Amino acid sequence: MTPPVTTRGASMNVHGPRGHARALIIGSGIAGLTTALELGDCTVVTRSDLGDGSSRWAQGGIAAALGEGDAPDRHAADTLTVSSGLSVPAIVEMITAAAPERVRWLQELGAELDLDGDGTLALGREAGHSDRRIVHAGGDATGAAVMQALVAAVRERPDITVLEHRHVRDLVRANGRVVGVTAAGPGGEPEVLFADAVVLATGGIGRVYARTTNPVEATGDGLAMALRAGAVIRDPEFVQFHPTALDATPDPLPLLTEALRGEGAHLVDADGRRYLVGEHPDAELAPRDVVARANWRQRRRGPIYLDARLIGDDFPTRFPTVFRATMAAGIDPRTQPIPTTPAQHYHIGGIRTDGHGRTSVTGLFACGEAASVGLHGANRLASNSLVEGLVMGVRVADAIGQQRVRAIDPAHLEVPAPTGTPPTGMASPGPVRDADAVARLRELMWEHGGLLRHADGLRSALQDLDRLTSVLERDAVGRNLGVVAGVVLRAALAREGSRGGHHRIDHPDTEPGPGRHTLVQRDDIPHLPLAGSAVLDGRDDRHEVAS
Ligand code: SIN
């Protein structure tokens, strides 16, 4: 039965299928929709249209050991090498072992994956992979093709309710477990939705950076909500920056897939000099973080370009997404080098979960980019994120199916009162009110919380952030952006060493040993959502179990 709801200063509708769902899945990318399809009898709540979000933008593919001579343990070994010591081996083994079957599942669902002339899956190779194991669709339109199949499958399922254009604001708890969410409906009206389980599949945090390939939905809502509800966040300082995005005005910046460099495209300065030659033996094919930092340094000296002219007349058919974006910016990649910048691309850290997506709060699950299950460690291997969503969606569904649920005790219901106004225009939740404060936040994160970090810059960014707090908090999205920025900056300040995607100019040496995790909880950060000078304790978290 749905309990009565009272909150300070607001009346709320109790909304949902029969007033209470078996599970609420927040977010409709690859992880959220896979969970919904595997679980059934659930409700998907999404901020824009079903299927919008980062997954749809993925140009890179799905890594799975499907080729002759390849094997899941080879995929696992590559993942562990790139992860710089912080991934959880049992999780890496579990996900890489499940990957081939998940690709076949996608094909059965109707996703049109690229095939070779003989009708078998075409397998590409990307940096860090020892074998050809990257599955694509539509050349560089993998995310779009996969999401089209998932969205169509969800729309056909009568047991999955879809609530679009709802901005989930906070988690509702009772007796220490999560029992629902508060949300703003399509017209901004406050709602409370109840469920036996809540799954945060809200994607990444890219919008805290001035330069990002992430769409407008990637504002770290899940991470901020989980933190407010008391969940443990792991390694938030690990943010992956892509070396090559189109240096132009669109926001998000169009990605220039690293497959272009795999095909022989070169990075050059304004004089046509290949500045990566001599910097790393693999030059443009060096690990992604190495190329991204070199591009950051070189971009400070002047413009940089990706010269992909050698691809020639095949460009529009082989890289249709990149071709459309560059042509829209007035650059013909067949005849002109492409202006390039590094850009934020993926959040490696996130809400800590076990191998079934369970967070540290009962009733709360997370999967996909919002989660830190232990696959990526300190550095993500290319094309390992779509596959993570496909595998973890199944595991979360399995865990929810086995969950024993108690009735909600209305006397102990904790419903956070609405804070901040709803985002402006639910259909395109990019612009937030007080846009100047958000723009300032994004610039200071790009400058000080980005590819090269220093204690002085991180401290000054935290001070600036504190000054912006009161303005950011007026807006539901601005508040979350502020929480996320504060957590990333504090964790980056606390990690006095360099590892994977986290590089400290003042501590350039790689941390010794296998490394330690940064764990953050609400109590570590006084006066949530922003202020305070929390010291993150870097508690040892290496005893993770996969079950
Ligand atoms: C790319 O195509 O360069 C991106 C692939 C990924 O981030 O996994």
Residues whose N, C-alpha, C, O or C-beta is under 5 A from the ligand:
A	BS01	SIN	Q59 G60 L256 T257 E258 A259 L381 A382 S383 N384
